[in-house]
């Protein structure tokens, strides 16, 4: 088993999971942690980095994709994007703490780009949310909870 392939695969899966692609990085992280063959800290760092960078892609897409929101190929349903936009406008940048959540998290990161959230604050808040989620998964798998 090539360790670079394991970490690279986890990174890619976590990256994809942060975008609109259907992927489940928590299960992969849990499985790798349960194997007890890899550094738990390194697994959390790799998954977190991939997931945060995937969210940055969403933010970047949001910066330029708003003009296409009514096109049939637009990746987010209008209702989902409108709900996320309203949520973001109501609660501001702190709503990005929910970026770890299924269904609403990805649209929130796109909306942050649409509404021109500065990249530095976007990355800081999203990183807190994503790292916290993976730390909870790791703690649960390792019996620390």
MOMOJO-V145307 format. One record per backbone hydrogen bond with DSSP energy under -0.5 kcal/mol. NH is the residue of the N-H (numbers start at 1). CO is the residue of the C=O. If there is no record, write none. Layout:
# MOMOJO-V145307
nh->(NH;NH)
co->(CO;CO)
This chain:
# MOMOJO-V145307
nh->(3;6;7;8;9;10;11;12;13;14;15;16;17;18;18;19;19;21;23;28;29;30;31;32;33;34;35;36;36;37;43;44;45;46;47;48;49;50;51;52;53;54;55;56;57;58;59;60;61;62;63;64;64;65;66;68;69;71;74;81;82;83;84;85;86;87;88;89;90;91;92;94;95;96;97;98;99;101;104;105;107;108;109;110;111;112;113;113;114;115;116;117;122;123;124;125;126;127;128;129;130;131;132;133;134;135;136;137;138;139;140;141;142;143;144;145)
co->(1;2;3;4;5;6;7;8;9;10;11;12;13;14;15;15;16;16;21;24;25;26;27;28;29;30;31;32;33;32;39;40;41;42;43;44;45;46;47;48;49;50;51;52;53;54;55;56;57;58;59;60;61;61;62;65;66;68;71;77;78;79;80;81;82;83;84;85;86;87;88;91;92;93;94;95;96;98;102;101;103;104;105;106;107;108;109;110;110;111;113;112;118;119;120;121;122;123;124;125;126;127;128;129;130;131;132;133;134;135;136;137;138;140;139;139)
